[in-house]
Amino acid sequence: MKFELSLKSTHQDIIQELKNKLSLESDQDIVKKAVESALQMKSNDLIFATEREKCVGGCFGATPCFEMELEENDYQELKSVFEKYDFEDYDSEAEAISKTIRCILNFIDQEPESINLQ
C-alpha cells in the first residue's frame, strides 16, 4: 500500500541515525524495517502507550516527506493500531498511518535495546 509519509524533523533525525547505524541508504528501507520489527514484537501497548502517542512539538506539525510503500498486512495492522489507541483525529488515513510510524520511531529512539532492527 502506497501513501505519503509525514514526519517531523526529529523523526527524520532518527531515521538518519538508523541509516548510519545499520548501513542502509534508503529512508524507506529504514521505515519498513522499523515497522516490521515493531509489529513482530506484538507489544503494541509498549510501543503505542500514552507517553509515546502524546504529541511532542506541534501535534500537527508533521509534513509529507516521501512516498512509502508497506505490505498490505502491515498497513492494515497500523490502521488497526491507530483505531485502537487514543490518538488525535487526522484528516487522512495517510496522516493516521504516519502517526503510528512516528510512535514506532519514538519507541526506537527511547528504547533502542527493546527492539531488534537487524
N, C-alpha and C positions, 0 to 999 in steps of 0.2 A: 504494500500500500504506500503510495507516494503522498507526501504532504510537505508543506513549508515549515521547517523547524524554527521556532522563535526562541532566542536565548538572550540573556543579559550578559554584560561584559564579564562578570565574574564566572559565568558558566563557560564562556569562550576561553577564559584563562585556564579553567580546569581541564578543558579539552586539550589545550596546548600542552599543559604539563603531562597529561596522559600520553599524548603523542610522543613526547620526548622520552618518557619513561618506558613505553612499550615499543619504541622504534617503529611507529606507524606513521604514515604520511597523510592519511585521509581523515578529516573530521568525521565523515560519515562512518568510516570503519570503527572509530573510537566510540561513537554513539551506539552503533549496533552492538558492539562488544559489551558496552555498559548495560544496555537494555537486556540483552540475552543473559548476562551474568546475574543481574538483579532479579529477573524473573525466575531463573533457575534456583535461586535461593529459597523461594517460597516463603519469604519473610516480609510480606507486604507491610505488616504493622510496624516493623522495624524501619523500613525504608520510607514509608509514606506517613509516618506518625505526625502528630500535630506540630511538633517542633520543626519538622522538615518541610511541611506544607505551608507554613507561615511565610508570607512574603517578606523578603529582605530587600530593601532599597527599591521602591517603586513597583508595587504589585503588578501593574500592567505595563511595566517599562521594558519588557522583552520585545525585541524586534526580529523580524524574519531574517535568518542568516543564510540558510542554504536549504536546498531540496533534499529530503530524506526519503529513503525507501526502507520500510521494515517488512518482515514477513507478516502475512495477514494475521496469523495467530498471535504474534507479539503485539501487533497494533490493537487487535480486539481485546487482548488482556490489559493493555494500558488504558483502553477506553473503559473497561470494567472497573479498573482501579480508580479512575477519575470519578466514576459514578458512585463508588462505594464510600470514598473518603470525603471529608467536608471541605472541599476546595471552593474558592470563589467561582462565580459563573464567568464564562468566557464567551465571546461572540461566535467562535467557530470551533469545530471539532479539532482542527489542526492546532489551535491555541491550547485546547484542553490536553491534547496528547503532549504538546510541548511542555506544559506544566508538569506532567508526570515525569518527563525526561529530566527536567531541571531538578526535581526532587531526587532522582537517581544520582545525578551529578553531585548534588549537595551531600548525599549519603557517602558517595565515594570519596569526596573531599574530607568529610568529617570523620569517617570511619574506614580508612583505607585498609586496615587489617581485617575487616569483616567481609570483604568481597574479593574474589579471585578473578582478575581480568586476564589472566594468562591464556 
